[in-house]
């Protein structure tokens, strides 16, 4: 159980006064802060506070530290490993950063932007676009996820292959430490070699070491040309060979490459009838490819695709000829999580393996999961360019999710453990882009070495000796 002490009424009143009337919520009016996007958990809390400034965050943290109260930072609520939830205790204080949603400064000459932690990712995209620039972090939840959450979990998304994870796109942070002290390192510096990199330490720490309140983000020039294509492949091995050839041909201009299955595309088109698979020849696997770069890139892409066809790697492909067609192709990918949910997924994985072992990983996972129940169905898809393949597992055809789980109460954990075992066997990581949260603490303890775990706990104890920062998440 998470370590949340019960706050007194006097302390709750202190916290309410920091943010003022109307900027706090009792638990009875806070249902949306307790929701898990995948429906596995229900959070609890005794108070939600919504500060508007870093100074208010600092005052809240100081009070919680003095009283040794557990505090959960909350961004867009899109996390899927229960990092933003307290399922076990109603004593939690939730600190929502939703009112800290301003873009403080755009610095086109520095190719950088300063945004507060509660700023929605899609709004940052829009602000960068006004200056002919891009912030190249993108994911299906871009309309609701926030910068603070992206950094706290070191989010990945669909352009990691070219641009890296959230941590790689951050030049500096402003953060409130567990003591209430504020670190302010928002200068747009590409080189700052002045000791331990606290920016990178806080990124991926899931709010257990401090609360990020603002960040300086990397902006990049818009590509003069962008080419998007859906490429068919008759086999998984063929799709991976196609990816390797495209990577060799197109190099760093390959921005994103997503693996999709025919089963997965069928699920999307069933639930979203306005979307269609534009390739007439049905194949088991597809690659959604996006390439960006200088003028003339389209010819290079066309030449590469033609060469792949000649080599027998590519039976068919569709290249988007308009922005509407490009959006339609990406909709097949970005609506996949929702289609999985609507179909009744009982388990959703987030692991990564070396690129050379993706074929083995997917094949062995399917075999192992089917070994639990031969009727189970699996939609495997995701970021093939960085080895992050998601498995979504569904009940047998015609069986409702609730009925299947009720009849097989251990099945969700069995599937999770099975996928983790195959991941470990392939030399992978049990968390690729969603973090550890509360869901994967036992997994982290099982698959990490003692030296790593001891170092993590030592850092946590040093910075947060009273264990007020998101207790129960990441660190057991």
Secondary structure, 3 states (H helix, E strand, C coil): CCCCCCCCHHHHHHHHHHHCCCCEEEHHHCHHHHECCCCCCECCCCEEECCCCHHHHHHHHHHHHHHCCCEEEECCCCCCCCCCCCCCCCCCEEEECCCCCCEEEEEHHHCEEEEECCCEHHHHHHHHHCCCEECCCCCCCCCCCEHHHHHHCCCCCCCHHHHCCHHHHEEEEEEEECCCCEEEECCCCCCCCCCCCHHHHHCCCCCCCEEEEEEEEECEECCCEEEEEEEEECCHHHHHHHHHHHHHHHHHHEEEEEEEEHHHHHHHHHHCCCCCCCCCCCCCEEEEEEEEECCCHHHHHHHHHHHHHHCCCCCCEEECCCHHHHHHHHHHHHCHHHHHHHHCEEEECCEECCHHHHHHHHHHHHHHHHHHCCCCEEEEEEEHHHCEEEEEEECCCCCCHHHHHHHCCCHHHHHHHHHHHHHHHCCCECCCCCCCCCCCHHHHHHHCCHHHHHHHHHHHHHHCCCCCECCCCCCC
